[in-house]
């Protein structure tokens, strides 16, 4: 009998929690992924950037985590454009077009605005 009561209690808690999670949703008021950011996400995927870089803690470890790059001191749009245009010693120059670079920057702004690990 004790196992049945425990099961019913846990199942009830699970259902209440699930209902809460699915009805409250996620707060997307911080940022909206505009059409340009969507294009940037596709460019990010096309060049397999997650092989080296992380976003939201997912991806490779060769390059830096890009989740909050745009809000770091000294790393603004011009800094990111320079890196994307010429690459670095460890990051190859992918010969991105100006449109691809602008789209990637919009995507990086979106990622930065939706990051939750603010210190």
ZICOR-V745072 format. One record per residue. N is the residue number from 1. PHI is phi in degrees with one decimal (* if undefined). OMEGA is omega as a letter, one per 30 degrees, with the letter a starting at -180 (NA if undefined). D_LAST is the distance of its C-alpha to the last C-alpha in Angstrom with 1 decimal. Layout:
<<N;PHI;OMEGA;D_LAST> <N;PHI;OMEGA;D_LAST>>
This chain:
<<1;*;a;48.1> <2;-63.8;l;45.0> <3;-67.4;l;43.5> <4;-65.7;l;44.4> <5;-63.7;l;42.6> <6;-62.8;l;39.5> <7;-61.9;l;39.6> <8;-61.9;l;40.1> <9;-61.7;a;37.2> <10;-65.5;l;34.8> <11;-64.4;l;36.1> <12;-64.8;l;35.7> <13;-59.7;l;32.0> <14;-60.4;a;31.4> <15;-65.3;l;33.1> <16;-64.6;l;31.4> <17;-62.6;l;27.9> <18;-61.7;l;29.0> <19;-60.6;l;30.4> <20;-62.8;a;27.2> <21;-63.2;a;25.0> <22;-77.5;l;27.6> <23;-93.5;l;28.3> <24;-78.9;l;24.9> <25;68.8;a;23.8> <26;-108.8;l;20.6> <27;-81.4;l;19.2> <28;-97.5;a;20.1> <29;-72.4;a;20.0> <30;-66.0;a;16.9> <31;-156.5;l;19.0> <32;-120.2;l;22.4> <33;-77.1;l;23.6> <34;-77.4;a;26.5> <35;-60.1;a;29.5> <36;-67.7;l;28.3> <37;-67.3;l;25.0> <38;-63.7;l;27.3> <39;-61.6;l;29.4> <40;-64.1;l;26.5> <41;-63.0;l;25.6> <42;-65.6;l;29.3> <43;-65.4;l;29.2> <44;-57.7;l;26.2> <45;-74.5;a;28.3> <46;-59.2;a;31.6> <47;-92.7;l;30.5> <48;51.3;a;28.8> <49;-63.7;a;25.5> <50;-72.0;l;24.0> <51;-65.7;a;26.4> <52;-116.0;a;24.3> <53;-110.7;l;20.9> <54;-104.9;l;18.3> <55;-133.8;a;16.9> <56;56.1;l;14.8> <57;84.3;a;15.6> <58;-113.9;l;19.4> <59;133.9;a;21.7> <60;-82.8;a;22.9> <61;-118.5;a;21.6> <62;-71.3;l;23.8> <63;-100.0;a;21.6> <64;-72.2;l;17.9> <65;-69.0;a;15.5> <66;-100.8;a;15.8> <67;-57.0;a;13.4> <68;-119.0;a;11.2> <69;-61.9;a;13.9> <70;-67.7;a;15.0> <71;-101.0;l;11.9> <72;-75.3;l;11.7> <73;-58.3;l;13.7> <74;83.9;a;17.3> <75;-115.1;a;17.2> <76;-101.6;a;18.9> <77;-58.6;a;21.7> <78;-64.7;l;24.2> <79;-62.3;a;22.5> <80;-65.0;l;22.2> <81;-60.5;a;25.8> <82;-62.4;l;27.0> <83;-65.5;a;25.6> <84;-67.4;a;27.1> <85;-73.3;a;30.4> <86;-117.9;a;31.1> <87;75.4;l;29.0> <88;-137.7;l;28.3> <89;-61.1;a;30.0> <90;-96.5;a;28.3> <91;-103.8;a;27.9> <92;-71.7;l;31.2> <93;-80.5;a;32.3> <94;-87.2;a;32.8> <95;53.7;a;34.8> <96;-72.9;l;32.8> <97;-75.2;l;34.5> <98;-60.8;l;32.9> <99;-64.6;l;32.6> <100;-63.7;l;30.7> <101;-63.7;l;28.3> <102;-62.7;l;27.7> <103;-66.0;l;27.3> <104;-61.9;l;24.7> <105;-65.3;l;22.7> <106;-62.9;l;22.9> <107;-64.3;l;21.8> <108;-65.9;l;18.8> <109;-63.9;l;17.9> <110;-63.0;l;18.3> <111;-59.6;l;16.2> <112;-62.5;a;13.3> <113;-68.3;a;13.8> <114;-97.9;l;14.0> <115;-68.1;a;11.0> <116;-110.1;a;9.2> <117;-93.2;l;6.4> <118;-82.9;a;3.8> <119;-112.7;NA;0.0>>
